Amino acid sequence: MCAAAADLEARQLRILGRIADLELAAQQHRLGALSISAAPSENGEADAGATEARLSALLAARGVRDFAFRRVPADYYDRSLEERCGLLRADSVAQLCKSIVMVNTQAAADVVDCSNPKNSKYYVVVVQYNARLNAENIKNFLYELNEKQIPKKRFNMRLAPEEESHKLTGFVHNAVTCIGMETTIPVIIDEAITKLDEDFFWLGGGEVDLKLGMRTSQFLSAFSPFVVKCS
């Protein structure tokens, strides 16, 4: 009986290993299919490819191996989340995320930049499109992060004006991404994104019609964002 049980266990392990290999191969196939080069501009040159190349180099340098870019139609933001999900070939709408620049409007007078990640004037918050951002949770997190040494009233996170966001990140509205920003801004990612079964999420890619998807676990290891329950 022992020998039979051991043989059965060995067979089960081989089957499980085979399933894992098939799942990995399928995921890699999807990633390969998603890597799309920049579309030519009106003068016939692929000018937009520079953004993809720059961000790709930054990701590779940080050790992020599983990422992909996809060009989307000009009316992408006029479409439903379900349609956007299909265009990106994402596994679910929950994987569709956005990067929001937020400003602490009640920061002390000497807090004017992002030099202190624990008490920064600005933060970039990555949140799902189908989630509702809870600024109060971010406020409470920052209060605790600073060991309650800064009065809670000194934290009031609000959406940064579009012009300010552009100046800080170098990216226009609907193109903002937390990768390769002009300014090194501390990043907060919603805890819900890190708990997705697919271990993959999509966000802006530096241009309005360019989207970037990457392995969540690799993003966390490479950029060490603050993980906060902010929705």
Salt bridges, closest charged atoms under 4 A:
ASP7 OD2 - ARG11 NE 3.34
ASP66 OD2 - ARG215 NH2 3.11
ASP75 OD1 - ARG79 NE 3.10
ASP91 OD1 - ARG30 NE 3.93
GLU144 OE2 - LYS148 NZ 3.80
GLU191 OE1 - LYS195 NZ 3.50
GLU207 OE1 - ARG71 NH1 2.91
ASP209 OD1 - ARG71 NH1 2.72
